[in-house]
C-alpha cells in the first residue's frame, strides 16, 4: 500500500467492514497477511452487549457496523442480535480466510495473545518475513484477559449462540 511505501514499514488495520471482503482484498493487496483474531464467542457476545451499554446507553441500539445479516437480526432481542452478529462475522472471516492461500493467513486465539503477546509478535514477524533483530517487541509481557469465567448471562448467551451456529 502507499502507507507502507511512505513509511517503509508494514501497515495494519482492523478489518471491521472489510470482514466480508477478504477474497477481494487478497486479490488487490499482493503482500497482505490476514490475521484472524478469534475469541470465545460467549465472551465476545458479552463484550458487544457491554459496549452497547457503555457507548450507547443501553442494549437496544445496534453496535458497530451493520453486517449483511443485519436485516435478519434487527428485530431480535439485543442478546440474540449480538449472538447473531458475532457468529455471522466469525463465519464470514473464517470463510474468507479459508479461501485464500494459507501462507497469507494467520489464526490467533485472543486468550493466547493476551497470555503471550511477545510470542504472537514473533509469529507475526515470521509470517511477514521480518527479522526480530530489526523490529523488536516493545509491548507488555501480557494483557489482562477480560470476561473470563464470570459472565452472568452465560447460559442465555450459549443458548442464543447455539441457534445461530446451527444455521
N, C-alpha and C positions, 0 to 999 in steps of 0.2 A: 504494500500500500504506500501511498505518498507519505504518510506519517512515519512509517518505518524507514523510508529512504531519507527523509529530512533529518531524523534524529539518529539514524544508523543503529536502531535498536528494534527489537520486536514490539509489536503493538497488540494489546489485549483489550477485549471488550466483553461485557456481559450481554449475551445474545438477546434475551427477553423476546421482543417481537420477531427476531430472526430465528427463533427456535424451530419454526415450521419451514424454514428455507435452507436447511443445511446442504442438500444436494446442489442447489443453485450457488450458494456461497463457495462450495467446494470447487465448482467449475470456474468461478471468476477469480478466486484467490489461490494462486498456484503454490504458495508456501504456507498456507493456513494449517494450523493444528487445532483440531476441535476437541475441547476438553469438556466432558460431561461430568458435572459435579452432582452426584446422587446423594440424596438424603433419605432417611427413613420417612416414609410417606405420612405416618401419623404425626411425627414432629413437624413435618412440612405443612400439613393442614393446620395444625395448632399455630404455627407461625403466621400463616395467611390470616387466620382469624384474629390473632393478636395485632397484626398490622392494621387490619380494618378498624379495630377498636382504637388503637393508638393514633393512627393518622387520619381516620375519617370520623371518629367519634362514636362508632357503633359497628355492628357486624352486617348491617343490611346493605350497604353500598359495596359494589364491586371494587376489588383492589387489584391494581396493576393493569397490564394490557388486556384488552378483550380478545381472547383467543378465538379461533374459528368455531369452537363449540359453544361460545357464549350464548347464542340464541336458544340452545337446548338447556342451558344451565341457569339462565337469568331468573326464571320463575320458581326455582327450587329454594328451599330454606338455606340460610347462609352456610351452615355446616356442609350440606350436600353440595352447594356451589363450590366451596373451597376444595372439597374432596375431588369433585369432577375436574376442577381447574388443575390441580396437582397431577392427577392421573393422566389427563389428556396431554398436558405439556410433557410429562415424562415419556409417554408413548411416542409423541412426535419426535422428541430429541433422540430417543433410542432407535426409532425407525430411521431417522436421518443419519445418525452416526453409523448405523448398520449398513447403510447403502454406499458408504464411501470406503476408500482404501484404508484399512485399519492401521496402516503406518502413519496416517494423518489423524488418528483418533486416540484419545486418552480418557480412560474412565477413572474418576477419583471419587472415593467414598468420603462424604463430609466428615464423618467421625474420624477416619484415618488422617485426613488433612488436619483436623484440629489437634489430634494427638501428636503428629509429627510433621509439621509443615516443611521442615528442612528436607526431609526425605522426598516429599512430593515435589518440592522445588528442584531437587536433583533429577527426579524422573522427568520433570518438565524440560529441564535443560537437555537431558539425553534425547528426548523426543524432538527437540528443536535443533539438535546437532551443535549445541553450545557447550563451552568448557566452563566448569565452575571456577577455574582459576581466573577467568576473565570477568565472571559475573558471580560474585559472592552472595550468599544468602545473608541478609541483614535483619530478618524479621524475628519475631518472638519464637521461643522454643516450643510453645504450644498455645492453643487457643482454648477458651472455655467452651465446652460443648453445651449449647443451650437446649433446653427441653429434653432432658434425658428420660428418666423413669417416671417422673410425676407429671402426668397430663390428665387433668381432672375429667375430661370428656373422652378418654381413650377408647372406651367401648363404642360410643356413638360414632366416633371418627372411624374406627375399624369397620363398623357396620356400613357406613357410607362408602368407604373405600372399596369394600367387597362388591358393592353394587356396580361400581364403575370398572373394577378390574375384570369383572365377568364379561363385559361388553367387548 
